[in-house]
């Protein structure tokens, strides 16, 4: 039988973990772009926390964030091989953010699907440094400790990540403007109005379809206004008849869930700037849609 003080200590350790848990999930999700993988990382952090001498830990939240960051880096380092085996374009798994727009963070940074997609192009340590600084506002000294590097290198990692994102991404519009443009796009996509599509898409727009190998999903990105417009017009008669649209919030931005009866077909989201729609992201993979839909109905 455990002594009362041991039980109190365990209760305290459990409470500390549960308090930190939203942040741990937020770190892992931004690092990996996957709800399932993030949950696995958080579970592993919990197991390690259980096997830790809690009396030696001065700052449980910092310890847990460090463990989570390092676990996520290790998993992210194997991601390129896993992405190579993935059939077709890979997009981050969407999360419903209306209840928690920050997803456990100080700021709702690095949660936008377009940003998560771009973060995949960074090496895992750069990604971790950017997430810890921009979303969670950790000081550089703490980031250096967490990533086992120098203060100067932590600053350099964040700076490189910022430059990469700035080069690849234009300033987003407000959620209201984002939704208005997405509404116009969806209406034109349904009816196959080529001229309207060409008005709302940027010249260098890219359309990504994440079907996870499912039949009928484009297995390569479609690049450029003429190609994307024609692709969507050709796609319309096969995809839109008999469907309904439900507006949702995915990763802090307006998005549309496309359903046919009880079946969820797609989550349509976009990166939108003052120029128009920069990227279209079609998540068709049922394995990525199911957790998102469950969170809406839960």
C-alpha positions as CSV (number, residue, x, y, z in Angstrom):
1,X,0.0,0.0,0.0
2,X,1.4,3.4,-1.0
3,X,2.0,5.9,1.7
4,X,-0.2,9.1,1.7
5,X,2.7,11.4,0.8
6,X,3.5,9.2,-2.2
7,X,-0.2,9.4,-3.3
8,X,-0.1,13.2,-2.9
9,X,3.1,13.4,-4.9
10,X,1.6,11.4,-7.7
11,X,-1.6,13.5,-7.7
12,X,0.6,16.6,-7.9
13,X,2.6,15.2,-10.8
14,X,-0.5,14.2,-12.6
15,X,-2.0,17.7,-12.1
16,X,1.2,19.3,-13.4
17,X,1.1,17.2,-16.5
18,X,-2.6,17.9,-17.2
19,X,-2.0,21.6,-16.8
20,X,0.9,21.4,-19.3
21,X,-0.9,19.1,-21.7
22,X,-2.5,21.7,-24.1
23,X,0.9,23.3,-24.6
24,X,2.6,20.0,-25.2
25,X,0.0,19.0,-27.8
26,X,0.4,22.5,-29.4
27,X,4.2,22.1,-29.7
28,X,4.0,18.6,-31.1
29,X,1.2,19.4,-33.5
30,X,3.0,22.4,-35.0
31,X,6.2,20.4,-35.3
32,X,4.6,17.4,-37.0
33,X,1.4,18.6,-38.7
34,X,-0.4,15.5,-37.5
35,X,-2.9,15.2,-34.7
36,X,-2.3,11.5,-34.3
37,X,1.5,11.9,-34.1
38,X,1.1,14.8,-31.7
39,X,-1.0,12.7,-29.4
40,X,1.5,9.9,-29.6
41,X,4.3,12.3,-28.6
42,X,2.2,13.7,-25.7
43,X,1.6,10.1,-24.5
44,X,5.3,9.3,-24.6
45,X,6.0,12.5,-22.6
46,X,3.5,11.3,-20.0
47,X,5.2,7.9,-19.7
48,X,8.6,9.6,-19.3
49,X,7.1,12.0,-16.7
50,X,5.8,9.0,-14.7
51,X,9.3,7.5,-14.6
52,X,11.0,10.8,-13.6
53,X,12.1,11.7,-10.1
54,X,9.7,14.7,-9.7
55,X,11.6,15.9,-6.6
56,X,14.5,16.8,-8.8
57,X,12.5,18.9,-11.3
58,X,12.3,22.6,-10.4
59,X,10.1,23.6,-13.4
60,X,7.8,20.8,-14.5
61,X,6.2,22.7,-17.4
62,X,9.7,23.5,-18.8
63,X,10.8,19.9,-18.3
64,X,7.8,18.6,-20.1
65,X,8.0,21.1,-23.0
66,X,11.7,20.1,-23.4
67,X,10.9,16.4,-23.5
68,X,8.1,17.0,-26.0
69,X,10.2,19.2,-28.3
70,X,13.0,16.6,-28.4
71,X,10.6,13.7,-29.0
72,X,9.0,15.7,-31.8
73,X,12.3,16.6,-33.4
74,X,13.3,12.9,-33.4
75,X,10.0,11.9,-35.1
76,X,10.2,14.8,-37.6
77,X,13.7,13.6,-38.6
78,X,12.1,10.5,-40.0
79,X,9.3,12.4,-41.7
80,X,11.0,12.8,-45.1
81,X,11.1,9.0,-45.6
82,X,7.5,8.7,-44.5
83,X,6.5,11.5,-46.8
84,X,8.2,9.8,-49.7
85,X,6.1,6.7,-49.1
86,X,2.9,8.9,-49.0
87,X,0.9,8.8,-52.2
88,X,0.3,12.2,-53.7
89,X,0.8,15.6,-52.0
90,X,1.0,15.6,-48.2
91,X,-1.0,18.3,-46.3
92,X,-1.1,18.9,-42.5
93,X,-4.0,17.3,-40.7
94,X,-6.6,20.0,-39.9
95,X,-7.7,20.9,-36.4
96,X,-10.9,22.6,-35.3
97,X,-9.8,25.8,-33.5
98,X,-13.0,27.7,-32.7
99,X,-12.8,26.7,-29.0
100,X,-9.0,27.1,-28.7
101,X,-7.7,29.4,-31.5
102,X,-4.2,29.2,-30.1
103,X,-4.1,25.4,-29.7
104,X,-2.3,25.6,-26.4
105,X,0.0,28.5,-27.3
106,X,0.6,32.0,-26.2
107,X,-0.2,33.2,-29.7
108,X,-2.0,31.6,-32.6
109,X,1.2,31.4,-34.6
110,X,2.3,28.5,-36.8
111,X,-1.2,26.9,-36.7
112,X,-2.4,28.1,-40.1
113,X,-2.4,25.1,-42.5
114,X,-0.4,27.0,-45.1
115,X,2.2,27.9,-42.5
116,X,2.4,24.3,-41.2
117,X,2.8,23.1,-44.8
118,X,5.8,25.5,-45.2
119,X,7.3,24.6,-41.9
120,X,7.7,21.1,-43.3
121,X,10.4,22.5,-45.6
122,X,12.5,23.5,-42.6
123,X,14.8,21.1,-40.8
124,X,13.2,19.8,-37.6
125,X,15.5,21.9,-35.3
126,X,14.7,25.1,-37.2
127,X,11.0,24.2,-37.0
128,X,11.2,23.6,-33.3
129,X,13.0,26.9,-32.6
130,X,10.5,28.9,-34.7
131,X,7.5,27.2,-33.0
132,X,8.9,27.7,-29.5
133,X,9.6,31.4,-30.1
134,X,6.7,32.5,-32.3
135,X,3.8,30.5,-30.9
136,X,4.9,30.0,-27.3
137,X,7.1,33.1,-26.7
138,X,10.0,31.2,-25.0
139,X,13.0,33.4,-24.4
140,X,16.0,32.5,-26.6
141,X,18.0,31.3,-23.6
142,X,15.3,28.8,-22.7
143,X,15.0,27.7,-26.4
144,X,18.8,27.1,-26.5
145,X,18.6,24.9,-23.4
146,X,15.6,23.0,-24.8
147,X,17.4,22.3,-28.1
148,X,20.8,21.8,-26.5
149,X,22.5,24.6,-28.5
150,X,23.8,28.1,-27.9
151,X,21.8,31.3,-27.4
152,X,23.3,32.7,-30.6
153,X,22.4,29.6,-32.6
154,X,18.8,29.6,-31.2
155,X,18.4,33.2,-32.5
156,X,19.9,32.2,-35.9
157,X,17.5,29.2,-36.2
158,X,14.5,31.4,-35.6
159,X,15.8,34.1,-38.0
160,X,16.4,31.6,-40.8
161,X,12.9,30.2,-40.3
162,X,11.3,33.6,-40.4
163,X,13.2,34.5,-43.6
164,X,12.0,31.2,-45.2
165,X,8.4,31.9,-44.4
166,X,8.6,35.5,-45.4
167,X,10.0,34.4,-48.8
168,X,7.3,31.8,-49.4
169,X,4.2,33.5,-48.0
170,X,2.4,36.8,-48.5
171,X,0.6,38.7,-45.7
172,X,-2.8,37.0,-45.1
173,X,-6.0,38.9,-45.2
174,X,-8.6,39.2,-42.4
175,X,-10.8,36.2,-41.7
176,X,-13.8,38.1,-43.1
177,X,-12.0,38.9,-46.4
178,X,-10.7,35.3,-46.5
179,X,-14.2,33.9,-46.2
180,X,-15.6,36.3,-48.9
181,X,-13.0,35.2,-51.4
182,X,-13.4,31.6,-50.6
183,X,-17.2,31.9,-51.1
184,X,-16.7,33.4,-54.5
185,X,-14.2,30.7,-55.4
186,X,-16.5,27.9,-54.2
187,X,-19.5,29.3,-56.1
188,X,-17.4,29.5,-59.3
189,X,-15.9,26.0,-58.7
190,X,-19.4,24.5,-58.4
191,X,-20.7,26.0,-61.6
192,X,-17.4,25.8,-63.5
193,X,-17.2,29.6,-64.2
194,X,-13.7,29.8,-65.6
195,X,-13.7,33.6,-65.9
196,X,-14.6,34.1,-62.2
197,X,-12.0,31.5,-61.1
198,X,-9.3,33.3,-63.0
199,X,-10.3,36.6,-61.2
200,X,-9.8,35.2,-57.7
201,X,-6.7,33.0,-58.3
202,X,-3.3,34.5,-58.3
203,X,-1.1,33.9,-61.4
204,X,1.2,31.5,-59.5
205,X,-1.5,29.7,-57.5
206,X,-0.9,26.1,-56.5
207,X,-3.6,23.5,-55.8
208,X,-2.7,20.6,-53.5
209,X,-5.0,17.5,-53.1
210,X,-4.2,15.2,-50.2
211,X,-6.1,12.0,-50.9
212,X,-3.6,9.6,-49.3
213,X,-3.7,7.5,-52.5
214,X,-7.4,7.4,-52.9
215,X,-8.8,7.0,-56.4
216,X,-9.6,10.1,-58.3
217,X,-7.4,12.5,-56.2
218,X,-4.7,14.4,-58.1
219,X,-1.3,13.0,-57.2
220,X,0.7,16.0,-58.2
221,X,0.2,19.7,-57.3
222,X,-1.5,21.8,-60.1
223,X,0.5,25.0,-60.7
224,X,-0.5,28.3,-62.2
225,X,-3.8,30.1,-62.8
226,X,-4.6,28.6,-66.3
227,X,-3.9,25.0,-65.2
228,X,-5.7,25.3,-61.8
229,X,-8.7,27.0,-63.3
230,X,-9.1,24.4,-66.0
231,X,-8.5,21.6,-63.6
232,X,-11.3,22.8,-61.3
233,X,-13.7,23.3,-64.2
234,X,-13.0,19.8,-65.4
235,X,-13.3,18.4,-61.9
236,X,-16.7,20.1,-61.1
237,X,-19.2,17.7,-62.8
238,X,-17.7,14.7,-61.0
239,X,-17.3,16.2,-57.6
240,X,-20.0,18.8,-56.8
241,X,-23.4,17.4,-57.7
242,X,-25.3,16.1,-54.7
243,X,-23.0,17.8,-52.2
244,X,-23.5,20.3,-49.4
245,X,-21.2,22.8,-47.8
246,X,-20.6,23.4,-44.1
247,X,-18.5,26.4,-43.1
248,X,-16.1,25.5,-40.3
249,X,-13.0,26.9,-38.7
250,X,-9.8,24.9,-39.5
251,X,-6.5,26.0,-38.0
252,X,-7.8,29.5,-37.3
253,X,-9.1,30.2,-40.8
254,X,-12.5,29.8,-42.5
255,X,-12.8,26.5,-44.4
256,X,-15.6,24.4,-45.9
257,X,-16.5,20.8,-45.2
258,X,-18.0,19.2,-48.3
259,X,-20.4,16.3,-47.6
260,X,-22.7,14.0,-49.6
261,X,-25.4,12.6,-47.3
262,X,-23.6,11.1,-44.3
263,X,-20.2,10.9,-46.1
264,X,-17.6,13.6,-45.7
265,X,-15.8,14.2,-49.0
266,X,-13.3,17.0,-48.4
267,X,-12.1,19.9,-46.3
268,X,-11.4,22.8,-48.6
269,X,-9.1,25.6,-47.3
270,X,-7.0,28.3,-48.9
271,X,-4.2,30.6,-48.3
272,X,-5.4,34.1,-49.2
273,X,-3.5,37.4,-49.6
274,X,-4.5,40.8,-51.0
275,X,-3.6,39.4,-54.5
276,X,-6.1,36.6,-54.2
277,X,-6.0,32.9,-53.5
278,X,-2.3,31.8,-53.3
279,X,-2.8,28.1,-52.4
280,X,-5.7,25.8,-52.5
281,X,-5.6,22.8,-50.1
282,X,-8.1,19.9,-50.6
283,X,-7.9,17.4,-47.8
284,X,-9.7,14.2,-49.1
285,X,-7.8,11.6,-47.0
286,X,-10.5,10.0,-44.8
287,X,-7.9,9.3,-42.1
288,X,-7.3,13.0,-41.8
289,X,-10.9,14.1,-42.1
290,X,-12.3,11.7,-39.4
291,X,-10.7,13.3,-36.4
292,X,-11.6,16.8,-37.6
293,X,-15.2,15.8,-38.1
294,X,-15.3,14.0,-34.7
295,X,-14.0,17.2,-33.0
296,X,-16.9,19.2,-34.6
297,X,-19.5,16.8,-33.3
298,X,-17.9,16.1,-30.0
